[in-house]
Amino acid sequence: MRRPDQGGDRPTSDDRRTTGFRQDFDARARAARSDFEAQIRQRRAEFGVRNEALTARTGRNLPAAIAIALAFAVVMLASLLVFKPVFMLVAAFLLGVGVYELASAMRFAGRDVPRIPSVAVAVGTVPAAFLGGQDWALSTLLGGIVLISVWRLVEVAVARTKPSVQNVVRDLTNGLFVQAYVTLLGACVVLLSAQDRGERWVIAFILVVVAVDTGAYATGINLGKHPMAPRISPKKTWEGFGGSVAASIVVGILVTWLMLGLPWWTGIVLGVLISGSATLGDLTESMIKRDLGIKDISSFLPGHGGLLDRIDSILPSAAIAYLMYLVIVR
């Protein structure tokens, strides 16, 4: 056996050098990790500041808007191109949620629009439009408006506290407006998709709507100086509108030529009409929110407003695209 003073268990110089190397390596690794985490925090803070400034200038959370737009694009493209009848489910979801949001916002403002029959009419109009065409869609919508009106009158009849006649008339007209604004215009998308090569038309006009939004955003944020409708939407400018028209014409020519097989000049017509309808849809939504005294239609998309806020430009543009299809193709 080794005696204790022989140093059998004492660390050698090599062991000490190895231990020192490990400690030095660990210290450097911890320092590098701390520096990396600090850089990540700094980048996040800078991104947050830039995003807040951008949101203040444009009135929207751009990263969230892009993410939501991409998600919708994937779902809509898949339903239209893989098996078109599935698009009925997508449309029913969008219109049902949109009607629920608008009816709820009106009720929040003291306008009693029945939500259950309103949503049922919106959802029921989708298969009627896709499978039965214009006649079925209009019949379902008109019958639904009668149902919503009767529903509200029954609510008034059984209520303990009777609202004034003026308020009842206001409720009925607001219920009619919800169906005309969301369901009727949304049904145009469904009617268009059900046509021969209609899925291409739906994709084409939505691409033009995206071009309108992108052109207005890029031009407005960089060149915008003259407000377009300051009382309705203070951030909209005439420069942004000009950019939206230019972008919509370029994309309109491309989609009509490459996707629809139509003469290039029809793309100019499509671009000009869609730029006007999309802008009108956006302003209409702003007027509704201002009239109701709210910032967003709902909080369905956390931190980003409601679903109706995202499709406000598509709804009136769908009617324009459907009418163009009927004039050009039929």
C-alpha positions as CSV (number, residue, x, y, z in Angstrom):
1,M,0.0,0.0,0.0
2,R,1.0,3.6,-0.7
3,R,1.6,5.8,2.3
4,P,-0.5,9.0,2.4
5,D,2.7,11.1,2.1
6,Q,3.5,9.4,-1.2
7,G,0.7,11.5,-2.9
8,G,-1.2,8.7,-4.6
9,D,-4.5,10.8,-4.6
10,R,-3.0,14.2,-5.1
11,P,-3.8,15.9,-8.4
12,T,-1.0,16.0,-10.8
13,S,0.1,19.1,-12.9
14,D,-1.8,17.7,-15.9
15,D,-4.9,17.4,-13.8
16,R,-4.6,20.9,-12.7
17,R,-4.1,22.2,-16.2
18,T,-7.1,20.2,-17.4
19,T,-9.3,21.6,-14.6
20,G,-8.2,25.1,-15.3
21,F,-8.9,24.6,-19.0
22,R,-12.4,23.4,-18.2
23,Q,-13.1,26.2,-15.8
24,D,-11.9,28.7,-18.4
25,F,-14.0,27.1,-21.1
26,D,-17.1,27.1,-18.9
27,A,-16.5,30.8,-18.1
28,R,-16.2,31.7,-21.7
29,A,-19.2,29.6,-22.7
30,R,-21.3,31.4,-20.0
31,A,-20.1,34.8,-21.1
32,A,-20.9,33.9,-24.7
33,R,-24.3,32.7,-23.7
34,S,-25.0,35.8,-21.7
35,D,-23.8,38.0,-24.6
36,F,-26.1,36.1,-27.0
37,E,-29.1,36.4,-24.7
38,A,-28.4,40.1,-24.3
39,Q,-28.3,40.6,-28.1
40,I,-31.6,38.7,-28.5
41,R,-33.2,40.9,-25.9
42,Q,-31.9,44.0,-27.5
43,R,-33.1,42.8,-31.0
44,R,-36.5,42.1,-29.5
45,A,-36.7,45.5,-27.9
46,E,-35.7,47.2,-31.1
47,F,-38.2,45.2,-33.1
48,G,-40.9,46.0,-30.6
49,V,-40.1,49.7,-30.8
50,R,-40.1,49.7,-34.7
51,N,-43.3,47.6,-34.7
52,E,-45.0,50.0,-32.3
53,A,-44.0,53.0,-34.4
54,L,-45.2,51.2,-37.6
55,T,-48.5,50.3,-36.0
56,A,-49.0,53.9,-34.8
57,R,-48.4,55.2,-38.4
58,T,-50.4,52.6,-40.2
59,G,-53.0,51.6,-37.6
60,R,-52.2,47.9,-37.9
61,N,-49.8,45.3,-36.6
62,L,-48.0,44.4,-39.8
63,P,-46.3,41.1,-38.7
64,A,-49.7,39.9,-37.4
65,A,-51.4,41.1,-40.6
66,I,-49.0,39.2,-42.8
67,A,-49.2,36.0,-40.8
68,I,-53.0,36.1,-40.8
69,A,-53.1,36.8,-44.5
70,L,-50.8,33.9,-45.3
71,A,-52.9,31.6,-43.1
72,F,-56.1,32.6,-44.9
73,A,-54.3,32.3,-48.3
74,V,-53.2,28.7,-47.6
75,V,-56.7,27.6,-46.4
76,M,-58.5,29.3,-49.3
77,L,-56.1,28.1,-52.0
78,A,-56.3,24.5,-50.7
79,S,-60.1,24.5,-50.6
80,L,-60.4,26.0,-54.1
81,L,-57.8,24.1,-55.9
82,V,-57.9,20.6,-54.2
83,F,-61.7,20.1,-53.9
84,K,-63.9,23.1,-54.6
85,P,-67.0,22.1,-52.6
86,V,-64.8,22.3,-49.4
87,F,-64.8,26.1,-50.1
88,M,-68.3,26.1,-48.8
89,L,-67.0,25.3,-45.3
90,V,-64.5,28.1,-45.5
91,A,-67.0,30.6,-46.8
92,A,-69.6,29.6,-44.2
93,F,-67.1,30.1,-41.4
94,L,-66.0,33.5,-42.7
95,L,-69.5,34.8,-43.2
96,G,-70.8,33.3,-40.0
97,V,-68.1,34.8,-37.9
98,G,-68.3,38.1,-39.8
99,V,-72.1,38.4,-39.2
100,Y,-71.7,37.4,-35.6
101,E,-69.0,40.1,-35.1
102,L,-71.0,42.9,-36.7
103,A,-74.3,41.9,-34.9
104,S,-72.4,41.7,-31.6
105,A,-70.8,45.1,-32.2
106,M,-74.3,46.6,-32.9
107,R,-75.7,45.1,-29.8
108,F,-72.8,46.5,-27.8
109,A,-73.8,49.9,-29.2
110,G,-77.4,49.3,-28.0
111,R,-78.9,48.1,-31.3
112,D,-80.5,44.7,-30.7
113,V,-79.8,42.6,-33.8
114,P,-80.6,39.0,-33.2
115,R,-77.4,37.0,-33.5
116,I,-78.6,33.4,-33.8
117,P,-80.9,33.8,-36.8
118,S,-78.4,36.3,-38.4
119,V,-75.6,33.8,-38.3
120,A,-77.9,31.0,-39.4
121,V,-79.0,33.0,-42.5
122,A,-75.4,33.7,-43.4
123,V,-74.3,30.1,-43.1
124,G,-77.4,28.8,-44.9
125,T,-76.9,31.2,-47.8
126,V,-73.5,29.6,-48.7
127,P,-74.7,26.2,-49.8
128,A,-77.8,27.8,-51.4
129,A,-75.5,30.0,-53.5
130,F,-73.0,27.3,-54.4
131,L,-75.5,24.5,-55.2
132,G,-78.5,26.5,-56.4
133,G,-77.1,29.7,-57.9
134,Q,-78.5,33.2,-57.7
135,D,-82.2,32.3,-57.3
136,W,-81.6,30.0,-54.4
137,A,-79.2,32.5,-52.8
138,L,-81.6,35.4,-53.0
139,S,-84.6,33.4,-51.9
140,T,-82.6,32.1,-48.8
141,L,-81.4,35.6,-48.0
142,L,-84.8,37.3,-48.4
143,G,-86.5,34.5,-46.3
144,G,-83.7,34.9,-43.7
145,I,-84.3,38.7,-43.5
146,V,-88.0,38.0,-42.8
147,L,-87.0,35.4,-40.1
148,I,-84.6,37.9,-38.4
149,S,-87.3,40.6,-38.4
150,V,-89.9,38.3,-37.0
151,W,-87.4,37.1,-34.4
152,R,-86.8,40.6,-33.2
153,L,-90.5,41.5,-33.1
154,V,-91.2,38.4,-31.0
155,E,-88.4,39.5,-28.6
156,V,-90.1,42.9,-28.3
157,A,-93.5,41.3,-27.8
158,V,-92.4,39.1,-24.9
159,A,-90.1,41.7,-23.3
160,R,-91.1,43.2,-20.0
161,T,-89.8,46.6,-20.9
162,K,-90.9,47.6,-24.3
163,P,-88.5,49.6,-26.5
164,S,-89.8,52.6,-28.4
165,V,-91.1,52.2,-32.0
166,Q,-88.1,54.2,-33.2
167,N,-85.7,51.8,-31.6
168,V,-87.5,48.8,-33.0
169,V,-87.3,50.2,-36.5
170,R,-83.6,50.9,-36.0
171,D,-83.0,47.3,-34.9
172,L,-84.8,46.0,-37.9
173,T,-82.9,48.2,-40.3
174,N,-79.6,47.3,-38.7
175,G,-80.4,43.6,-39.0
176,L,-81.2,44.2,-42.7
177,F,-77.9,46.0,-43.1
178,V,-75.9,43.2,-41.6
179,Q,-77.3,40.8,-44.1
180,A,-76.8,43.1,-47.1
181,Y,-73.3,44.1,-46.1
182,V,-71.9,40.7,-45.1
183,T,-74.1,37.9,-46.4
184,L,-75.1,39.4,-49.8
185,L,-71.6,40.5,-50.7
186,G,-70.1,37.4,-49.3
187,A,-72.5,35.3,-51.4
188,C,-71.0,36.8,-54.5
189,V,-67.7,35.0,-53.7
190,V,-69.5,31.7,-53.4
191,L,-71.5,32.3,-56.6
192,L,-68.3,33.2,-58.4
193,S,-66.4,30.1,-57.1
194,A,-69.2,27.8,-58.3
195,Q,-68.9,28.9,-61.9
196,D,-66.8,27.1,-64.5
197,R,-63.2,28.1,-63.7
198,G,-64.7,30.3,-61.0
199,E,-62.0,29.3,-58.6
200,R,-59.4,31.1,-60.8
201,W,-61.6,34.2,-60.7
202,V,-61.8,34.1,-56.9
203,I,-58.0,33.7,-56.6
204,A,-57.4,36.4,-59.2
205,F,-59.6,39.1,-57.7
206,I,-58.3,38.4,-54.2
207,L,-54.8,38.8,-55.5
208,V,-55.8,42.2,-56.9
209,V,-57.3,43.1,-53.5
210,V,-54.0,42.2,-51.9
211,A,-52.2,44.4,-54.4
212,V,-54.5,47.3,-53.5
213,D,-53.8,46.9,-49.8
214,T,-50.0,46.5,-50.4
215,G,-49.8,49.4,-52.8
216,A,-51.7,51.7,-50.6
217,Y,-49.6,50.7,-47.6
218,A,-46.2,51.0,-49.3
219,T,-47.0,54.3,-51.0
220,G,-48.9,55.8,-48.1
221,I,-46.3,55.2,-45.5
222,N,-43.5,56.6,-47.6
223,L,-45.2,59.4,-49.6
224,G,-48.5,60.0,-47.9
225,K,-49.1,63.6,-47.1
226,H,-52.7,64.5,-48.1
227,P,-55.5,62.8,-46.1
228,M,-58.1,61.2,-48.2
229,A,-61.0,61.0,-45.7
230,P,-59.6,62.4,-42.4
231,R,-62.9,62.2,-40.6
232,I,-63.5,58.5,-41.5
233,S,-60.0,57.1,-41.8
234,P,-57.2,59.6,-40.9
235,K,-54.4,57.3,-42.0
236,K,-55.6,57.0,-45.6
237,T,-54.0,59.4,-48.1
238,W,-54.4,60.2,-51.7
239,E,-50.9,59.2,-52.4
240,G,-51.7,55.8,-50.9
241,F,-54.8,55.5,-53.1
242,G,-52.7,56.3,-56.2
243,G,-50.2,53.6,-55.2
244,S,-53.1,51.1,-54.8
245,V,-54.5,51.9,-58.2
246,A,-51.1,51.4,-59.9
247,A,-50.4,48.2,-58.0
248,S,-53.9,46.8,-58.8
249,I,-53.6,47.6,-62.5
250,V,-50.2,45.8,-62.7
251,V,-51.5,42.7,-60.9
252,G,-54.8,42.9,-62.7
253,I,-53.1,42.7,-66.1
254,L,-50.9,39.7,-64.9
255,V,-53.8,37.7,-63.4
256,T,-56.2,38.2,-66.4
257,W,-53.5,37.3,-68.8
258,L,-51.8,34.4,-67.0
259,M,-54.7,33.0,-65.0
260,L,-57.9,33.9,-66.8
261,G,-56.7,33.9,-70.4
262,L,-58.3,37.3,-71.1
263,P,-57.0,40.3,-73.1
264,W,-54.6,42.4,-71.1
265,W,-56.9,45.5,-71.2
266,T,-59.5,43.6,-69.1
267,G,-56.8,43.6,-66.3
268,I,-56.8,47.4,-66.4
269,V,-60.6,47.4,-66.0
270,L,-60.4,44.8,-63.2
271,G,-57.6,46.7,-61.4
272,V,-59.3,50.1,-61.5
273,L,-62.7,48.7,-60.4
274,I,-61.2,46.6,-57.6
275,S,-59.0,49.4,-56.3
276,G,-62.2,51.5,-56.0
277,S,-64.3,48.8,-54.4
278,A,-61.6,47.7,-52.0
279,T,-61.0,51.3,-50.8
280,L,-64.7,51.8,-50.5
281,G,-65.0,48.6,-48.4
282,D,-62.2,49.8,-46.1
283,L,-63.8,53.2,-45.7
284,T,-67.3,51.7,-45.1
285,E,-65.9,49.5,-42.3
286,S,-64.3,52.6,-40.8
287,M,-67.6,54.5,-41.0
288,I,-69.4,51.6,-39.2
289,K,-66.9,51.5,-36.4
290,R,-66.9,55.2,-36.0
291,D,-70.8,55.2,-35.9
292,L,-70.7,52.4,-33.3
293,G,-68.0,54.1,-31.3
294,I,-65.5,51.2,-31.4
295,K,-61.9,50.7,-32.6
296,D,-62.3,47.1,-33.9
297,I,-65.3,45.1,-34.8
298,S,-64.3,42.4,-32.4
299,S,-61.3,40.8,-30.7
300,F,-61.6,37.5,-32.6
301,L,-58.0,37.9,-33.7
302,P,-56.1,38.8,-30.5
303,G,-54.3,42.1,-30.9
304,H,-55.4,42.4,-34.4
305,G,-59.1,43.2,-34.4
306,G,-61.9,41.1,-35.9
307,L,-62.2,38.8,-38.8
308,L,-64.5,41.3,-40.5
309,D,-61.8,43.9,-40.3
310,R,-59.6,41.7,-42.5
311,I,-62.2,40.9,-45.2
312,D,-63.8,44.4,-45.5
313,S,-62.0,45.0,-48.8
314,I,-62.9,41.6,-50.2
315,L,-66.7,41.9,-49.7
316,P,-67.5,44.7,-52.2
317,S,-64.8,43.5,-54.5
318,A,-66.4,40.1,-54.7
319,A,-69.5,41.8,-56.2
320,I,-67.4,43.6,-58.8
321,A,-65.6,40.4,-59.8
322,Y,-68.8,38.4,-60.1
323,L,-70.4,41.1,-62.3
324,M,-67.3,41.2,-64.5
325,Y,-67.5,37.4,-64.8
326,L,-71.1,37.6,-65.9
327,V,-70.4,40.3,-68.4
328,I,-67.2,38.9,-69.9
329,V,-67.6,35.2,-69.7
330,R,-71.3,34.6,-70.0
